[in-house]
Amino acid sequence: MNSSVLTISERNNIESGPWFSKLSLPLRSDILARATVRRLTDGALMSVRGEPAEEWIGVARGAVRVSSVSLSGKQVTLTYVEPGIWFGDIALFDGLPRTHDASAHGETTLLVIRKPDFKDLLHRHTELYEALLRLNCRRLRLMFDVVEDLNTRPLASRLAKQILLLARSYGITQGAETEEIRIGLQLAQEDLAQLLGASRQRVNQELKGFEREGAVRVEPTRLVVLSKEKLLAIANR
């Protein structure tokens, strides 16, 4: 892959990813050599539940919205895949169809590895098996954390944790003399509510409480973290 195909920031997002950056140089180079760049506009559909899995994907810019349809027919967001994260390998391993819908959230750039190339990478680099095993163990631990939080933590605590995670992944520091961190990912309160398994009204009430405590500022489709310390205190209540 010609490095000029990605912008400098997109390339940095891939190479500094917490999982990818720990791979050996030969493996990283081989992955990038086989990757093609795909640029998507906001809302563009990438894959649909039930489709056969044909690609392994890394996010270089933007976000991928992973969602499903409830029994009532409502689209429900489960997570957003952030820059530097690779996904889609589980279905390539077990050969089963995709379990969820995936679409671009905002202007999104992807690195795409075709299934035959993914299989060849596994054949040529046994290191990749162990690395993907560690990656999926981490995913499983995170899933257990989410289930535990849903059953043991109040909504305010879960919302504070979610905002801190978004600030870590998409935070833009406003200036050297302020703690303010603007979350670059554009999310409506309904989007936050879906991530937390709550109603938009309840999320709105909690956010108003966060504002009164000086933890966040709510802007149309944006959140600004005013104090990470206050959010941490709320998350640990």
C-alpha positions in Angstrom: 0.0 0.0 0.0 1.4 3.4 -1.0 1.5 5.4 2.2 0.4 8.5 0.4 -3.0 7.0 -0.1 -3.8 7.7 3.5 -3.4 11.2 5.0 -0.7 11.6 7.7 -3.2 11.6 10.5 -5.0 8.6 9.1 -1.7 6.7 8.8 -0.9 7.7 12.4 -4.2 6.5 13.6 -3.5 3.0 12.2 0.1 2.8 13.2 -0.5 4.0 16.8 -3.5 1.8 17.4 -3.1 0.0 20.7 -3.3 -3.5 19.1 -1.6 -2.9 15.7 1.3 -1.0 17.2 2.4 -4.0 19.2 2.7 -6.3 16.1 6.1 -7.0 14.7 7.4 -4.8 11.9 7.2 -7.5 9.2 3.6 -8.3 10.1 2.6 -4.7 10.2 4.2 -4.1 6.8 2.6 -7.2 5.2 -0.9 -6.1 6.5 -0.5 -2.6 5.1 0.9 -4.0 1.8 -2.4 -6.0 1.3 -4.8 -3.2 2.4 -6.9 -1.1 0.2 -8.3 2.3 1.2 -12.0 2.8 1.3 -13.6 6.2 2.0 -17.2 6.4 3.0 -19.6 9.2 3.5 -21.8 9.6 6.7 -24.4 6.8 6.9 -22.9 4.6 4.1 -23.7 1.0 4.8 -20.8 -1.3 5.0 -22.3 -4.7 5.8 -25.6 -6.2 6.8 -26.5 -8.8 9.4 -26.7 -12.2 7.8 -24.2 -11.5 5.0 -21.2 -13.7 4.5 -18.0 -12.2 6.0 -15.5 -11.3 3.2 -13.3 -8.5 4.8 -11.1 -7.6 7.8 -11.2 -3.9 8.5 -9.2 -1.2 10.3 -10.6 2.2 11.0 -8.3 5.0 10.0 -10.6 8.0 10.4 -14.2 8.6 11.6 -16.1 5.8 13.2 -18.1 2.6 12.3 -21.6 2.4 13.9 -22.4 -1.2 14.8 -26.1 -1.7 15.2 -29.0 -4.2 15.2 -32.7 -4.1 14.7 -34.9 -4.7 17.7 -38.1 -6.9 17.7 -40.1 -3.8 17.3 -38.1 -2.8 14.2 -36.1 0.0 15.8 -32.4 0.4 14.9 -30.3 0.2 18.0 -26.6 1.2 18.2 -24.4 -1.2 20.1 -21.0 0.5 19.8 -18.8 2.8 17.7 -15.6 1.4 16.3 -12.9 4.1 16.7 -9.8 5.0 14.7 -6.9 2.5 15.2 -9.3 -0.4 15.9 -9.5 -3.5 13.6 -12.7 -5.7 13.5 -14.5 -8.3 11.4 -12.0 -11.1 12.2 -14.5 -13.3 14.3 -16.7 -14.1 11.3 -13.7 -14.8 9.1 -12.6 -17.4 11.7 -15.8 -19.2 12.3 -17.2 -18.8 8.8 -20.6 -17.7 10.1 -22.5 -14.7 8.7 -22.1 -11.1 10.1 -24.1 -10.7 13.3 -24.8 -7.0 13.1 -25.2 -4.1 10.6 -22.2 -1.7 10.2 -22.3 1.8 8.7 -20.1 4.9 8.6 -20.6 7.5 11.3 -19.3 10.7 9.8 -16.7 10.8 7.0 -14.9 7.6 7.5 -11.7 6.0 6.1 -11.1 2.3 6.3 -8.3 -0.1 5.5 -9.8 -3.3 4.0 -8.2 -6.7 3.8 -9.9 -9.3 1.6 -10.7 -12.7 3.1 -8.1 -14.6 1.0 -5.4 -12.1 2.0 -6.5 -12.4 5.7 -6.1 -16.2 5.5 -2.7 -15.9 3.8 -1.5 -13.5 6.5 -2.5 -16.1 9.1 -0.5 -18.7 7.1 2.6 -16.6 6.8 2.6 -15.0 10.3 1.7 -17.4 13.1 2.2 -14.3 15.3 -1.2 -13.0 14.0 -3.1 -15.9 15.6 -1.8 -15.1 19.1 -2.3 -11.4 18.5 -5.9 -11.8 17.5 -6.5 -14.2 20.4 -5.4 -11.4 22.8 -7.5 -8.9 20.9 -10.6 -11.1 21.3 -9.9 -11.8 24.9 -9.9 -8.1 25.5 -13.2 -7.7 23.7 -14.7 -10.4 25.9 -13.5 -8.8 29.1 -14.9 -5.5 27.9 -18.2 -7.2 27.2 -18.3 -8.7 30.7 -17.6 -5.2 32.1 -20.6 -3.8 30.1 -22.9 -6.5 31.3 -21.7 -6.0 34.9 -22.2 -2.3 34.7 -25.7 -2.7 33.3 -26.7 -4.9 36.3 -24.8 -3.1 39.1 -24.3 0.6 38.3 -26.8 3.4 38.1 -27.3 5.3 34.8 -25.3 8.3 36.0 -22.2 6.2 36.6 -22.5 4.4 33.3 -23.0 7.6 31.4 -20.0 9.2 33.0 -17.9 6.2 32.1 -19.1 6.4 28.5 -18.3 10.1 28.2 -14.8 9.5 29.6 -14.3 6.7 27.0 -15.5 9.0 24.2 -13.2 11.8 25.4 -10.2 9.4 25.4 -11.0 8.2 21.8 -12.3 11.4 20.2 -11.3 14.2 22.6 -9.9 17.4 21.3 -8.2 19.6 23.9 -9.5 23.2 23.6 -6.3 25.0 24.8 -3.3 24.8 27.0 -4.9 26.9 29.8 -8.2 24.9 30.1 -9.3 21.4 31.0 -12.0 21.5 28.3 -12.1 18.5 26.0 -14.5 18.6 23.1 -15.7 15.2 21.9 -15.2 15.1 18.2 -17.6 12.3 17.5 -21.0 13.8 16.7 -23.6 12.0 18.9 -27.2 12.9 19.6 -28.6 12.2 23.0 -30.6 9.3 21.4 -27.3 7.8 20.3 -25.9 7.9 23.9 -29.1 6.5 25.2 -28.9 3.5 22.8 -25.3 2.8 23.9 -26.4 2.7 27.5 -29.7 0.8 27.1 -31.7 3.8 28.5 -34.2 6.3 27.3 -33.3 9.6 25.8 -35.3 11.4 28.5 -33.3 9.8 31.3 -30.0 10.5 29.6 -31.0 14.1 29.1 -31.9 14.4 32.9 -28.5 13.0 33.9 -26.6 15.3 31.5 -28.4 18.3 33.0 -27.2 17.1 36.4 -23.6 16.8 35.0 -23.9 20.4 33.8 -25.0 21.6 37.2 -22.0 19.9 38.8 -19.6 21.5 36.2 -18.5 18.2 34.7 -19.7 18.7 31.1 -21.3 21.2 28.8 -24.0 20.0 26.4 -24.0 21.5 22.9 -26.2 20.5 20.0 -24.9 17.0 18.9 -21.6 17.6 20.9 -20.4 17.2 24.4 -17.6 19.1 26.0 -15.8 17.7 29.1 -15.2 20.5 31.6 -13.7 18.3 34.3 -12.4 14.7 34.0 -12.0 14.6 37.8 -15.7 15.4 38.4 -16.7 12.8 35.7 -14.5 10.2 37.4 -16.1 11.0 40.7 -19.6 10.4 39.2 -18.5 7.2 37.5 -17.2 5.8 40.8 -20.4 6.6 42.8 
